[in-house]
């Protein structure tokens, strides 16, 4: 036997959603009371508000690639800072030697 589904007009959907909002009932109880599936109510609500209740599915490989890219940028920044500090230490050591002070760091 072929299953038949009840079709709801836009006005009926809006009326049911408004009633659900003011009823204070859970979506499950409301759906059972009115013979509507919870999924239909959620779909109607999503269509009305332009939102979705489904979570976006992301590819974990894409997330990993983004994470690797962020980490590589952080490594580049830290490497640049390290080079800058090494240059600063070298300049300071040369100035100390020129002033007759023996630096604590052995740098050429």
C-alpha angles and dihedrals in degrees: 000000000000116000117233125209127209114240118219125205121228090255092051091050092049091047092050092048091049090049091049090052094052097036097074088217125132116258090246095054093043092050092050092047092053098035093243126129120246088233091057092051091049092047092050091048091049092049091049096048098033092237133111133222092207117098117237112253113225128191108246089215089060090050090049092049091052090049091050090050092051091048091049090053090050091050090051092052093047091048091052091050091049091051090048092051092048090052091048091051091049092051092047092049091052091049091049092050090048089053091050095253118130109230119225090228123073104226125147 
